[in-house]
């Protein structure tokens, strides 16, 4: 039987979808993550914004266009949030946990389980790529005032270190880079203590490039960064969630730092990693955000000089504290988003111009060019034609190109 697994949202969702693909493959099914004709579709949904939830619903119709007779199964954050929106259109619905129930393909009800208090193990994730995403943590205790995810994913819980190591050991030799991911990766713990460095130190022995997904600034102190700098295979790209550069907005968001604390964290990173890529998330148009507060965010972003922005207009989510406040007009959000997009373009150019040579892992060939990412996460396109996938090359940046840079071998 051919089964298509469609994933919306974050890398944690992607990891969990790939784990489902592993189980389905072991049962003899032909599995794909491409949206194409199949006998069964499994849709792993997202609810981080209203738009993400709308796209999750739309995915059912998109799948049905390929095969109106196909069975449809739904799981993930959107179904945990509101299973009724899928119940009449899907053959089976589960939430964020016990997704493995869907593997039987005869699950024909809505069954939203209580979120567990301990880490729920998965099958090891199907990893057909040169870059492997490894989930090490689930849930979040932060309860930012705009975020629904703690209500859908539960409290923070960490995966056993030895189980992570075991999964890494069984990765095939083609995997050249590991990205650690979690709902709140910064809160990964071993025996109740921050365990991210200990985990990275164990994985550093396997000769694969190591990356961290989204991080919170609170875990980063001088010892943490110094320990990172001692690793042989760590890639200096930090995605630090800012959300706002205004202290008054940060307080209303229930973010547990000030803009100055965030700035000192960035300075600390650059002390040990001068060419680090530092990207961030920014929420635009948070309830009651004034023009002055937005200008504070603009000024702060310029001060930090990020290497890139991920920009999100505020999306009201029920169950959250921020949902009690009046939303800003969408036209105001659009004007502010457009301003940040223009600033983002300048920041990305600045970052590219600050680099001259890069180490690039070649991951694919497309448009007749070999393509990969530098250690600090610049997308690189090679003009040479005699390269090998899965190899790391030292190159010089020649010019801006598409969504990255054109490079030549040194």
SEDO-416410 format. One record per residue (C-alpha): x, y, z; residue number from 1. Coordinates in nm, 3 decimals. Layout:
REM SEDO-416410
{{X,Y,Z},NUM},
...
//
This chain:
REM SEDO-416410
{{0.000,0.000,0.000},1},
{{0.129,0.348,-0.082},2},
{{0.115,0.600,0.202},3},
{{0.193,0.971,0.184},4},
{{0.286,1.145,0.511},5},
{{0.234,1.522,0.499},6},
{{0.387,1.747,0.765},7},
{{0.302,2.103,0.859},8},
{{0.495,2.310,1.112},9},
{{0.818,2.256,1.299},10},
{{1.113,2.018,1.279},11},
{{0.975,1.824,1.577},12},
{{0.668,1.745,1.369},13},
{{0.893,1.643,1.082},14},
{{1.088,1.410,1.307},15},
{{0.769,1.248,1.436},16},
{{0.635,1.208,1.081},17},
{{0.958,1.041,0.981},18},
{{0.923,0.805,1.278},19},
{{0.578,0.708,1.147},20},
{{0.735,0.647,0.806},21},
{{0.986,0.412,0.967},22},
{{0.707,0.202,1.124},23},
{{0.503,0.199,0.804},24},
{{0.806,0.091,0.600},25},
{{0.874,-0.190,0.844},26},
{{0.521,-0.317,0.776},27},
{{0.596,-0.340,0.407},28},
{{0.423,-0.024,0.286},29},
{{0.564,0.212,0.026},30},
{{0.598,0.549,0.200},31},
{{0.670,0.898,0.074},32},
{{0.666,1.253,0.205},33},
{{0.570,1.386,-0.138},34},
{{0.217,1.508,-0.201},35},
{{0.114,1.269,-0.478},36},
{{-0.137,0.994,-0.547},37},
{{-0.149,0.742,-0.263},38},
{{-0.387,0.497,-0.097},39},
{{-0.354,0.659,0.245},40},
{{-0.258,1.008,0.365},41},
{{-0.139,1.088,0.715},42},
{{-0.145,1.461,0.793},43},
{{0.067,1.583,1.085},44},
{{-0.081,1.923,1.168},45},
{{0.034,2.252,1.319},46},
{{-0.151,2.504,1.539},47},
{{0.112,2.766,1.620},48},
{{-0.093,3.026,1.429},49},
{{-0.443,3.051,1.285},50},
{{-0.290,3.033,0.939},51},
{{-0.108,2.709,1.021},52},
{{-0.430,2.555,1.147},53},
{{-0.615,2.667,0.833},54},
{{-0.347,2.509,0.614},55},
{{-0.379,2.189,0.817},56},
{{-0.750,2.172,0.731},57},
{{-0.682,2.255,0.367},58},
{{-0.435,1.970,0.339},59},
{{-0.721,1.718,0.355},60},
{{-0.877,1.866,0.041},61},
{{-0.540,1.878,-0.133},62},
{{-0.483,1.509,-0.063},63},
{{-0.832,1.418,-0.180},64},
{{-0.764,1.580,-0.517},65},
{{-0.497,1.316,-0.581},66},
{{-0.723,1.028,-0.473},67},
{{-1.084,1.094,-0.365},68},
{{-1.109,0.736,-0.236},69},
{{-0.800,0.756,-0.014},70},
{{-0.815,0.714,0.360},71},
{{-0.717,1.022,0.559},72},
{{-0.565,1.019,0.908},73},
{{-0.488,1.332,1.108},74},
{{-0.258,1.390,1.405},75},
{{-0.060,1.669,1.569},76},
{{-0.112,2.005,1.735},77},
{{-0.417,2.124,1.539},78},
{{-0.609,1.804,1.612},79},
{{-0.502,1.821,1.978},80},
{{-0.638,2.177,1.988},81},
{{-0.967,2.110,1.810},82},
{{-1.028,1.753,1.688},83},
{{-1.383,1.837,1.575},84},
{{-1.251,2.040,1.282},85},
{{-1.122,1.714,1.132},86},
{{-1.368,1.455,1.264},87},
{{-1.610,1.464,0.969},88},
{{-1.339,1.471,0.702},89},
{{-1.085,1.220,0.832},90},
{{-1.105,0.846,0.891},91},
{{-0.912,0.871,1.218},92},
{{-0.786,1.151,1.442},93},
{{-0.531,1.154,1.724},94},
{{-0.348,1.442,1.890},95},
{{0.016,1.513,1.969},96},
{{0.082,1.184,2.148},97},
{{0.040,0.816,2.056},98},
{{0.065,0.894,1.686},99},
{{0.183,0.537,1.634},100},
{{-0.181,0.427,1.663},101},
{{-0.226,0.539,1.304},102},
{{0.022,0.283,1.174},103},
{{-0.241,0.006,1.190},104},
{{-0.440,0.194,0.920},105},
{{-0.768,0.066,1.065},106},
{{-0.800,0.336,1.329},107},
{{-1.143,0.489,1.269},108},
{{-1.228,0.724,1.553},109},
{{-1.129,1.043,1.732},110},
{{-0.901,0.960,2.024},111},
{{-0.723,1.253,2.190},112},
{{-0.515,1.118,2.477},113},
{{-0.398,1.302,2.786},114},
{{-0.049,1.440,2.732},115},
{{0.210,1.230,2.918},116},
{{0.430,1.371,3.194},117},
{{0.737,1.179,3.082},118},
{{0.906,1.167,2.743},119},
{{0.721,0.942,2.499},120},
{{0.958,0.734,2.290},121},
{{0.917,0.704,1.914},122},
{{1.045,0.469,1.652},123},
{{1.376,0.598,1.523},124},
{{1.313,0.855,1.254},125},
{{1.341,0.766,0.885},126},
{{1.643,0.970,0.766},127},
{{1.684,0.967,0.388},128},
{{1.879,1.295,0.389},129},
{{2.237,1.401,0.449},130},
{{2.110,1.609,0.742},131},
{{1.936,1.418,1.024},132},
{{1.696,1.584,1.268},133},
{{1.707,1.420,1.610},134},
{{1.432,1.500,1.861},135},
{{1.565,1.516,2.217},136},
{{1.293,1.704,2.408},137},
{{0.918,1.770,2.408},138},
{{0.683,2.019,2.575},139},
{{0.743,2.363,2.726},140},
{{0.708,2.524,3.069},141},
{{0.747,2.886,2.960},142},
{{0.382,2.975,2.893},143},
{{0.456,3.286,2.689},144},
{{0.134,3.485,2.683},145},
{{0.085,3.444,2.305},146},
{{0.172,3.074,2.271},147},
{{-0.071,2.782,2.266},148},
{{0.194,2.511,2.233},149},
{{0.241,2.432,2.608},150},
{{-0.131,2.349,2.620},151},
{{-0.100,2.112,2.323},152},
{{0.241,1.958,2.393},153},
{{0.241,1.956,2.772},154},
{{0.517,2.023,3.020},155},
{{0.884,1.995,2.931},156},
{{1.028,1.644,2.932},157},
{{1.361,1.514,2.804},158},
{{1.466,1.205,2.616},159},
{{1.708,0.959,2.771},160},
{{2.066,1.037,2.670},161},
{{2.154,0.677,2.585},162},
{{1.849,0.642,2.361},163},
{{1.959,0.950,2.166},164},
{{2.311,0.811,2.132},165},
{{2.172,0.477,2.015},166},
{{1.971,0.648,1.740},167},
{{2.275,0.845,1.625},168},
{{2.481,0.526,1.615},169},
{{2.234,0.361,1.379},170},
{{2.230,0.652,1.131},171},
{{2.366,0.545,0.797},172},
{{2.706,0.669,0.684},173},
{{2.547,0.908,0.434},174},
{{2.426,1.132,0.719},175},
{{2.688,1.404,0.761},176},
{{2.506,1.649,0.988},177},
{{2.285,1.619,1.296},178},
{{2.038,1.887,1.405},179},
{{1.912,1.855,1.762},180},
{{1.554,1.966,1.797},181},
{{1.278,1.993,2.056},182},
{{0.979,2.206,2.144},183},
{{1.209,2.388,2.390},184},
{{1.554,2.250,2.314},185},
{{1.716,2.481,2.570},186},
{{1.537,2.291,2.846},187},
{{1.693,1.953,2.764},188},
{{1.790,1.797,3.095},189},
{{1.982,1.501,3.228},190},
{{1.890,1.402,3.585},191},
{{1.715,1.736,3.634},192},
{{2.012,1.948,3.526},193},
{{2.077,2.124,3.195},194},
{{2.218,1.851,2.975},195},
{{2.266,2.008,2.634},196},
{{2.644,2.039,2.656},197},
{{2.682,1.684,2.789},198},
{{2.472,1.557,2.500},199},
{{2.672,1.752,2.243},200},
{{2.998,1.630,2.391},201},
{{2.883,1.269,2.349},202},
{{2.769,1.326,1.992},203},
{{3.085,1.516,1.898},204},
{{3.266,1.180,1.890},205},
{{3.077,1.059,1.581},206},
{{3.241,1.290,1.328},207},
{{2.919,1.450,1.202},208},
{{2.850,1.822,1.195},209},
{{2.629,1.929,1.488},210},
{{2.363,2.200,1.491},211},
{{2.113,2.332,1.743},212},
{{1.762,2.433,1.642},213},
{{1.579,2.723,1.807},214},
{{1.727,2.829,2.143},215},
{{1.631,3.051,2.436},216},
{{1.890,3.300,2.555},217},
{{1.850,3.199,2.921},218},
{{2.062,2.883,2.885},219},
{{2.358,3.065,2.730},220},
{{2.632,3.176,2.967},221},
{{3.010,3.198,2.924},222},
{{3.074,2.837,3.026},223},
{{2.808,2.714,2.784},224},
{{2.956,2.904,2.489},225},
{{3.313,2.815,2.584},226},
{{3.217,2.447,2.596},227},
{{3.055,2.478,2.253},228},
{{3.375,2.630,2.117},229},
{{3.570,2.326,2.237},230},
{{3.365,2.088,2.021},231},
{{3.525,1.968,1.698},232},
{{3.207,1.947,1.491},233},
{{2.978,2.223,1.617},234},
{{2.833,2.456,1.352},235},
{{2.812,2.818,1.477},236},
{{2.455,2.904,1.386},237},
{{2.229,3.019,1.670},238},
{{1.857,3.075,1.625},239},
{{1.770,3.279,1.934},240},
{{1.403,3.362,1.986},241},
{{1.372,3.737,2.048},242},
{{1.003,3.810,1.964},243},
{{1.033,4.183,2.046},244},
{{1.305,4.440,2.107},245},
{{1.080,4.641,2.340},246},
{{1.109,4.563,2.710},247},
{{0.748,4.658,2.775},248},
{{0.627,4.419,2.504},249},
{{0.859,4.145,2.628},250},
{{0.704,4.181,2.973},251},
{{0.351,4.152,2.831},252},
{{0.464,3.849,2.635},253},
{{0.590,3.687,2.957},254},
{{0.938,3.653,2.810},255},
{{1.186,3.619,3.094},256},
{{1.462,3.856,2.980},257},
{{1.518,4.219,2.886},258},
{{1.652,4.345,2.555},259},
{{1.982,4.428,2.727},260},
{{2.017,4.073,2.861},261},
{{1.951,3.940,2.512},262},
{{2.212,4.176,2.367},263},
{{2.474,4.064,2.619},264},
{{2.405,3.701,2.520},265},
{{2.467,3.787,2.154},266},
{{2.794,3.963,2.245},267},
{{2.903,3.655,2.439},268},
{{2.836,3.428,2.141},269},
{{3.033,3.655,1.909},270},
{{3.323,3.661,2.154},271},
{{3.378,3.289,2.090},272},
{{3.223,3.263,1.743},273},
{{3.298,3.586,1.551},274},
{{3.139,3.460,1.228},275},
{{2.837,3.295,1.390},276},
{{2.506,3.320,1.211},277},
{{2.253,3.456,1.460},278},
{{1.893,3.450,1.340},279},
{{1.578,3.523,1.535},280},
{{1.196,3.525,1.545},281},
{{1.000,3.850,1.569},282},
{{0.627,3.875,1.642},283},
{{0.477,4.184,1.480},284},
{{0.166,4.359,1.609},285},
{{0.137,4.201,1.953},286},
{{-0.178,4.332,2.130},287},
{{-0.142,4.699,2.223},288},
{{0.200,4.728,2.058},289},
{{0.246,5.100,2.005},290},
{{0.432,5.273,1.726},291},
{{0.705,5.360,1.975},292},
{{0.738,4.999,2.094},293},
{{0.770,4.882,1.734},294},
{{1.038,5.145,1.669},295},
{{1.224,5.011,1.974},296},
{{1.217,4.667,1.810},297},
{{1.350,4.809,1.481},298},
{{1.633,4.989,1.662},299},
{{1.722,4.683,1.866},300},
{{1.734,4.454,1.563},301},
{{1.973,4.698,1.394},302},
{{2.185,4.711,1.709},303},
{{2.217,4.332,1.728},304},
{{2.273,4.307,1.350},305},
{{2.116,3.962,1.315},306},
{{2.203,3.748,1.014},307},
{{1.835,3.701,0.936},308},
{{1.480,3.738,1.069},309},
{{1.179,3.507,1.082},310},
{{0.884,3.747,1.088},311},
{{0.537,3.656,1.213},312},
{{0.233,3.882,1.240},313},
{{0.069,3.819,1.577},314},
{{-0.194,3.547,1.559},315},
{{-0.456,3.529,1.834},316},
{{-0.472,3.184,1.994},317},
{{-0.748,3.090,2.236},318},
{{-0.644,2.951,2.574},319},
{{-0.359,3.205,2.592},320},
{{-0.343,3.516,2.813},321},
{{-0.285,3.743,2.514},322},
{{-0.614,3.630,2.360},323},
{{-0.795,3.842,2.622},324},
{{-0.654,4.162,2.475},325},
{{-0.776,4.357,2.173},326},
{{-0.596,4.266,1.850},327},
{{-0.433,4.532,1.633},328},
{{-0.578,4.607,1.293},329},
{{-0.437,4.382,1.021},330},
{{-0.334,4.684,0.813},331},
{{-0.102,4.801,1.093},332},
{{0.054,4.455,1.113},333},
{{0.109,4.448,0.737},334},
{{0.290,4.784,0.736},335},
{{0.516,4.667,1.018},336},
{{0.582,4.328,0.859},337},
{{0.681,4.499,0.532},338},
{{0.926,4.724,0.716},339},
{{1.085,4.427,0.887},340},
{{1.110,4.236,0.559},341},
{{1.308,4.525,0.409},342},
{{1.533,4.531,0.715},343},
{{1.576,4.155,0.694},344},
{{1.704,4.187,0.337},345},
{{1.964,4.441,0.450},346},
{{2.072,4.223,0.744},347},
{{2.117,3.917,0.524},348},
{{2.329,4.116,0.280},349},
{{2.539,4.251,0.567},350},
{{2.600,3.901,0.696},351},
{{2.699,3.768,0.355},352},
{{2.938,4.059,0.309},353},
{{3.101,3.983,0.645},354},
{{3.201,3.637,0.518},355},
{{3.465,3.563,0.257},356},
{{3.537,3.190,0.289},357},
{{3.298,2.916,0.399},358},
{{3.298,2.543,0.468},359},
{{3.004,2.391,0.282},360},
{{2.839,2.051,0.312},361},
{{2.708,1.969,-0.038},362},
{{2.357,1.825,0.003},363},
{{2.190,1.827,-0.339},364},
{{2.219,1.912,-0.708},365},
{{1.953,2.143,-0.849},366},
{{1.932,2.397,-1.131},367},
{{2.248,2.230,-1.262},368},
{{2.437,2.346,-0.950},369},
{{2.559,2.173,-0.634},370},
{{2.397,2.325,-0.326},371},
{{2.470,2.313,0.046},372},
{{2.498,2.518,0.364},373},
{{2.799,2.674,0.530},374},
{{2.869,2.608,0.897},375},
{{2.703,2.939,0.986},376},
{{2.405,2.858,0.764},377},
{{2.454,3.051,0.443},378},
{{2.301,2.872,0.145},379},
{{2.576,2.816,-0.111},380},
{{2.560,2.736,-0.483},381},
{{2.872,2.592,-0.650},382},
{{2.962,2.676,-1.007},383},
{{3.186,2.366,-1.029},384},
{{3.039,2.042,-1.167},385},
{{3.278,1.778,-1.032},386},
{{3.168,1.774,-0.666},387},
{{3.037,1.488,-0.453},388},
{{2.724,1.491,-0.240},389},
{{2.800,1.454,0.129},390},
{{3.144,1.614,0.109},391},
{{3.253,1.932,0.286},392},
{{3.437,2.185,0.069},393},
{{3.623,2.505,0.148},394},
{{3.502,2.777,-0.084},395},
{{3.511,3.152,-0.138},396},
{{3.200,3.365,-0.182},397},
{{3.179,3.516,-0.528},398},
{{2.845,3.696,-0.531},399},
{{2.487,3.696,-0.404},400},
{{2.276,3.435,-0.584},401},
{{1.906,3.337,-0.551},402},
{{1.844,3.289,-0.175},403},
{{2.211,3.259,-0.089},404},
{{2.552,3.301,-0.251},405},
{{2.749,3.172,-0.548},406},
{{3.076,3.014,-0.435},407},
{{3.391,2.871,-0.592},408},
{{3.624,2.605,-0.457},409},
{{3.946,2.723,-0.296},410},
//
